[in-house]
Amino acid sequence: MPAAIALRPARHDDISALNALIARSARELSVGFYSPGQAEAAIRHVFGVDTALVDDGTYLVAEVDGVLAGCGGWSHRRTLYGGDQRKIGENVHLDPRVDAARIRAFFVAPEWARRGIGRCILEACAAAAAQAGFRTLELMATLPGVPMYRACGFTEVERVVDRLPDGTDLPFVRMRRSTRASAPTLSS
Protein backbone atom coordinates (compact mmCIF):
# COMPACT_ATOMS: atom_id res chain seq x y z
CA MET A 1 0.00 0.00 0.00
CA PRO A 2 1.34 3.46 -0.83
CA ALA A 3 2.52 5.20 2.34
CA ALA A 4 0.88 8.55 1.66
CA ILE A 5 -2.79 7.85 0.83
CA ALA A 6 -4.85 10.83 1.98
CA LEU A 7 -8.62 10.46 2.16
CA ARG A 8 -11.03 13.38 2.27
CA PRO A 9 -14.69 13.95 1.47
CA ALA A 10 -15.34 14.82 -2.17
CA ARG A 11 -16.43 18.37 -2.94
CA HIS A 12 -18.62 19.63 -5.75
CA ASP A 13 -15.57 21.21 -7.40
CA ASP A 14 -14.05 17.67 -7.64
CA ILE A 15 -16.90 16.23 -9.72
CA SER A 16 -15.48 16.98 -13.16
CA ALA A 17 -12.09 15.46 -12.30
CA LEU A 18 -13.78 12.48 -10.61
CA ASN A 19 -15.96 11.77 -13.64
CA ALA A 20 -12.85 11.92 -15.85
CA LEU A 21 -11.04 9.48 -13.53
CA ILE A 22 -14.10 7.19 -13.52
CA ALA A 23 -14.25 7.11 -17.34
CA ARG A 24 -10.51 6.44 -17.63
CA SER A 25 -10.66 3.74 -14.96
CA ALA A 26 -13.65 2.07 -16.62
CA ARG A 27 -12.03 2.05 -20.04
CA GLU A 28 -8.63 0.77 -18.94
CA LEU A 29 -9.42 -1.54 -16.02
CA SER A 30 -12.45 -3.17 -17.69
CA VAL A 31 -10.33 -4.73 -20.44
CA GLY A 32 -10.86 -8.49 -20.31
CA PHE A 33 -14.04 -8.10 -18.22
CA TYR A 34 -16.27 -5.95 -20.42
CA SER A 35 -16.14 -5.29 -24.16
CA PRO A 36 -15.20 -1.76 -25.26
CA GLY A 37 -18.87 -1.23 -26.20
CA GLN A 38 -20.04 -2.33 -22.74
CA ALA A 39 -17.50 -0.04 -21.05
CA GLU A 40 -18.59 2.96 -23.12
CA ALA A 41 -22.29 2.24 -22.49
CA ALA A 42 -21.58 1.91 -18.76
CA ILE A 43 -19.77 5.27 -18.74
CA ARG A 44 -22.69 6.86 -20.57
CA HIS A 45 -25.50 5.32 -18.50
CA VAL A 46 -24.18 4.05 -15.14
CA PHE A 47 -20.66 5.00 -14.06
CA GLY A 48 -20.26 8.47 -12.61
CA VAL A 49 -20.52 10.51 -9.46
CA ASP A 50 -23.80 10.45 -7.54
CA THR A 51 -23.93 13.98 -6.13
CA ALA A 52 -26.22 12.81 -3.30
CA LEU A 53 -23.15 11.09 -1.84
CA VAL A 54 -21.12 14.27 -2.18
CA ASP A 55 -23.91 16.22 -0.49
CA ASP A 56 -24.08 13.60 2.30
CA GLY A 57 -20.30 13.81 2.84
CA THR A 58 -19.91 10.06 2.31
CA TYR A 59 -18.07 10.06 -1.04
CA LEU A 60 -14.31 9.99 -0.56
CA VAL A 61 -11.40 11.09 -2.69
CA ALA A 62 -8.05 9.31 -2.34
CA GLU A 63 -4.96 11.33 -3.16
CA VAL A 64 -1.32 10.34 -3.17
CA ASP A 65 1.05 13.29 -2.89
CA GLY A 66 -1.81 15.56 -3.95
CA VAL A 67 -2.64 13.51 -7.06
CA LEU A 68 -6.14 12.07 -7.51
CA ALA A 69 -5.73 8.28 -7.22
CA GLY A 70 -9.26 6.98 -6.59
CA CYS A 71 -12.73 7.55 -5.24
CA GLY A 72 -15.56 5.67 -3.62
CA GLY A 73 -18.12 5.98 -0.92
CA TRP A 74 -20.88 4.57 1.17
CA SER A 75 -24.49 5.55 1.57
CA HIS A 76 -27.39 5.40 3.99
CA ARG A 77 -29.75 5.65 1.00
CA ARG A 78 -31.45 2.76 -0.81
CA THR A 79 -29.83 3.55 -4.20
CA LEU A 80 -27.53 0.59 -4.91
CA TYR A 81 -25.56 1.90 -7.88
CA GLY A 82 -25.42 4.44 -10.68
CA GLY A 83 -24.27 8.02 -11.11
CA ASP A 84 -26.43 11.10 -11.52
CA GLN A 85 -27.26 10.07 -15.08
CA ARG A 86 -29.13 6.88 -13.96
CA LYS A 87 -29.48 5.71 -10.36
CA ILE A 88 -30.73 2.22 -9.53
CA GLY A 89 -32.88 2.18 -6.40
CA GLU A 90 -34.88 4.75 -4.52
CA ASN A 91 -33.13 7.69 -2.90
CA VAL A 92 -34.78 7.03 0.49
CA HIS A 93 -32.96 6.53 3.79
CA LEU A 94 -32.13 3.04 5.04
CA ASP A 95 -32.76 1.74 8.55
CA PRO A 96 -29.37 0.59 9.95
CA ARG A 97 -31.13 -1.90 12.24
CA VAL A 98 -32.41 -3.95 9.28
CA ASP A 99 -30.79 -2.64 6.08
CA ALA A 100 -27.27 -2.85 4.70
CA ALA A 101 -25.34 0.34 4.01
CA ARG A 102 -24.46 0.74 0.34
CA ILE A 103 -20.89 0.77 -0.92
CA ARG A 104 -20.90 2.96 -4.01
CA ALA A 105 -18.94 4.05 -7.07
CA PHE A 106 -15.42 2.80 -6.37
CA PHE A 107 -12.93 3.65 -9.11
CA VAL A 108 -9.14 3.78 -9.08
CA ALA A 109 -6.86 5.55 -11.53
CA PRO A 110 -5.25 2.83 -13.68
CA GLU A 111 -1.73 3.83 -12.63
CA TRP A 112 -2.72 3.25 -8.98
CA ALA A 113 -4.57 -0.05 -9.51
CA ARG A 114 -3.72 -2.92 -7.16
CA ARG A 115 -1.74 -0.70 -4.78
CA GLY A 116 -4.16 -0.50 -1.85
CA ILE A 117 -6.17 2.58 -2.86
CA GLY A 118 -9.53 0.78 -3.15
CA ARG A 119 -8.99 -1.19 0.06
CA CYS A 120 -8.09 2.00 1.97
CA ILE A 121 -11.27 3.75 0.81
CA LEU A 122 -13.36 0.63 1.49
CA GLU A 123 -12.18 0.22 5.07
CA ALA A 124 -12.81 3.92 5.79
CA CYS A 125 -16.34 3.53 4.39
CA ALA A 126 -16.96 0.34 6.41
CA ALA A 127 -15.83 2.07 9.61
CA ALA A 128 -18.06 5.10 8.94
CA ALA A 129 -21.08 2.88 8.16
CA ALA A 130 -20.47 0.88 11.36
CA GLN A 131 -20.25 4.12 13.34
CA ALA A 132 -23.63 5.12 11.82
CA GLY A 133 -25.10 1.87 13.21
CA PHE A 134 -25.01 -0.36 10.12
CA ARG A 135 -23.98 -3.99 10.62
CA THR A 136 -23.76 -5.03 6.98
CA LEU A 137 -22.58 -3.60 3.68
CA GLU A 138 -23.99 -4.29 0.24
CA LEU A 139 -22.73 -3.33 -3.20
CA MET A 140 -23.19 -4.00 -6.87
CA ALA A 141 -19.71 -4.93 -8.09
CA THR A 142 -18.46 -4.39 -11.58
CA LEU A 143 -16.72 -7.49 -12.91
CA PRO A 144 -13.25 -5.89 -12.56
CA GLY A 145 -14.08 -5.03 -8.94
CA VAL A 146 -15.15 -8.52 -7.85
CA PRO A 147 -11.62 -9.79 -7.02
CA MET A 148 -10.90 -6.83 -4.72
CA TYR A 149 -14.25 -7.11 -2.96
CA ARG A 150 -13.76 -10.86 -2.44
CA ALA A 151 -10.30 -10.18 -1.00
CA CYS A 152 -11.95 -7.69 1.38
CA GLY A 153 -14.42 -10.26 2.74
CA PHE A 154 -17.45 -9.76 0.50
CA THR A 155 -19.44 -12.77 -0.71
CA GLU A 156 -21.60 -13.07 -3.78
CA VAL A 157 -25.35 -12.73 -3.30
CA GLU A 158 -26.42 -12.87 -6.95
CA ARG A 159 -25.33 -12.18 -10.50
CA VAL A 160 -27.30 -9.45 -12.23
CA VAL A 161 -27.49 -8.25 -15.83
CA ASP A 162 -28.61 -4.65 -16.25
CA ARG A 163 -30.06 -3.83 -19.67
CA LEU A 164 -28.96 -0.25 -20.28
CA PRO A 165 -31.15 2.30 -22.10
CA ASP A 166 -29.22 1.71 -25.35
CA GLY A 167 -29.88 -2.06 -25.17
CA THR A 168 -26.41 -3.02 -23.91
CA ASP A 169 -26.40 -5.82 -21.32
CA LEU A 170 -23.99 -5.13 -18.46
CA PRO A 171 -23.27 -7.89 -15.92
CA PHE A 172 -22.69 -7.11 -12.25
CA VAL A 173 -22.35 -9.12 -9.04
CA ARG A 174 -24.32 -8.12 -5.95
CA MET A 175 -22.16 -8.73 -2.84
CA ARG A 176 -22.41 -8.38 0.97
CA ARG A 177 -20.27 -8.45 4.09
CA SER A 178 -20.32 -7.36 7.71
CA THR A 179 -19.17 -3.83 8.49
CA ARG A 180 -16.69 -5.38 10.89
CA ALA A 181 -15.36 -8.06 8.56
CA SER A 182 -11.72 -7.87 7.69
CA ALA A 183 -9.96 -9.26 4.69
CA PRO A 184 -8.98 -12.92 4.92
CA THR A 185 -5.38 -13.36 5.98
CA LEU A 186 -2.98 -15.59 4.14
CA SER A 187 -1.15 -18.18 6.19
CA SER A 188 2.54 -18.65 5.55
Protein Blocks (a to p, Z undefined) as FASTA:
>chain_A
ZZklccddddfklmmmmmmmmmmmmmmmmgokacfklmmmmmmmmgccdfklmmnopacc
ddeehiafbdcdddfbfblgdcfklcgddfbdcdfklpccddehiacdfklgonhpmmmm
mmmmmmmmmmnopabdcddddfklmmmmmmnopacfbdcddddfkopacddddddddfkb
ccddddZZ
